Amino acid sequence: IVGSRKASSYGIRCAKKFATEFARQNIVVVSGLAYGIDQAAHKATTDAKGKTIAVLGCGLLGSITSTQRYIAQNIIENGGTIFSEFPLEICGLRHHYPYRNRVISGLCSGTLIVEATEKSGSILTAKSAIDQNRDVFCIPGQIDSETSKGTNILIRDGAYPALSPKDILLTMSIEAKPQESQIQTPV
């Protein structure tokens, strides 16, 4: 699950909804620990006691914010992983992020883009996923929203629209576990 750092409240709600459901289905959520959609996805996953992997664009001891450090600690405490292919103490540099995005998509069978501008790291992640023969899913957004232009274009160009987590589960042939309220106790 990836998306805009300048996420809208709609994008944050969607990231949380999808991440929570994936955690409930025991699907590992992979993202980049960046502000906005990425952090919302990681936090929702750990709140739901799911597993998540954060792929960094800096070294493991590089410059991360206190919020990122807090979320990273929760990821580790929930059995998740923090990953970087960069030297331990290197700071995140602009040219690192396309490499990080390639790793994010490469770790996954499918990539969900929640919100993205036309030219963004999330679009690069989608392109990496396509190059790696992975499924790309996008949450549609308002046509006049800057943070939805990229996702809407990806859908127009063939990405799967994701209106609910179930859309992704069905497309990827993952049988959903019933929710607590759907489990029937024998009489």
N, C-alpha and C positions, 0 to 999 in steps of 0.2 A: 504494500500500500504506500503510494507516494503522492505528493501533490505540492501545492503552492506553500511557500513560507508565509505569504500574505493571504492566508486562508480566510474565507468568509465564515460567518457563523454556520451557514448551510454546509459548507465543506467540512468544518469541524464535526458537526452533527453526523454527517455521512461517514466520515472516517471512523468515528466512535462506533456507530451502528454496525458497520461492516467488520471492524476489528473485533468487537465484542462477540459477534456471531461466529466469526472464524475461530476465536479462542474457545468458544463453547463446542465447536465441532472438532477440536484438537488439531486445528490447522495452524502451523507456525506462521506468524506474521513477520515479514521482513521489511524494514524501512531504513531511512538514513539518519535518524535522530535529529534532523533539522527542525527548526522552529515551524510551527503551523501544522500541516497535515501529518507529517512524519511523527512529531511528538504526540499528537492526538491519538494516532494509531498505536504507538508503543504503550502509552498510558492506559488506553482502553483495554488493550490486551492484558497488561499486567493486573489491572483492576479486576478483570474477569478470570484471573489466575491462569492465563494462557501463556504460551511460550512465544517469545519474539526475539528476533535477531536485529541488532543495530549495526549497520555497516557505516563506518566513519570515513570522512574525507580528510582526516588528519590521523596522526599517530595516536595510539591508545593513551599516551601521556601528553598529547598535544593540547592546544587551547580549546577547551570546551567550557560552556557556561555552567553556572551552578544548577540551572534547571536541567541541562543535559546530564550533569553528574548525578542528580537526584533520580532521574528516569533510568539512567544506566544502572544505578544501584538496585532499583526495583526490578529491572530486567534480570540481573544476575540472581537476586533473591528468589525469583520465580523460575529459575532454571534455564533462562535464556542466555544469549551470547552477545558480546560486543566484539566486533570484528573490524580489523583494518589491515590493509596490505601495505601501509606506509610505515616508515621507521617510527619507533616509539614516540619520540619527542617532536616530530615535525608538525608544524601548524598547518591548518587547512588552507590551501592555496586554490585559487580559481580553477586552475587546470587539473586539480585532483578530482573534482566532482564528476566529470564524465567517466573517469575510471571507476569511481565508487558506484555510479549508477549502473555500469556494466556488470558489476559484481552483484548488485541488488537483483537485477533481472535474471542473472545467471543462476542464482540460488533458488529461483522459483519456477514453478510450472506455469504460472500466470501472474501478470502484473496488473494491479488496479490503480488507475490514475484517477484521483478524486477531483482535483482542480489543477489547471495548468494554463499559463499564458501561452501565446503562440510560440514564443522562443523561451524555453525554460529547461531546467534540468529534468523535469518530469517528462518532457517530450523526448529528451535524449534517452531517458530510461525506457520509454516506449519503443523507440527506434532500436535500442539494444535488444529488447525482448523480441522484437520482430526478427532481427538478425539472428537471434539464437533459437528461432522457431518456437517461441513461447506465445501463449495467448495474451492478448492485451484487452483489458476491460476498462471502460470509462464511465464515470457518473455524468450524465448529461446535466447541463446547467443553462442558465438564462443566456439567450443569444447576445445580449448587450453587456454581459459581465466579462471583464478582462480575464478573470481567473477561470472562466469556462470556455473561452475561445479555443484553447488548445485541445481540451477534451472533446468539445463539439466537432472540431475538425478531424480528430482521430476517429470519432464515430462515423462521420461522413465518409472517411477513407477506409473503413472496414473494421475498426475495433468493435468489440462487442459492447453494446450499451448495458450497463449494470443498474437496474432499477431497484434491485434488492440483493442481499447476499445469496439468496436462492438462485438467482440468475447465473451466478458464477458457479455455484455448486452443481447445477444441472448441466451447464456447458462442459464442466470438467469431469462429469460423471462421478461426482462424489455424493454418496447417499447421506442425506442429512439425518442427524440424530434427532429424535423427537424432543420437543421442549418438555419441561416438567409437567406443564398443564396438559400435554397431549398423551402422556403415559397413562395407560389405563391399568388399574389394579384389578386382578381377577376377583370375582365375587365368590 
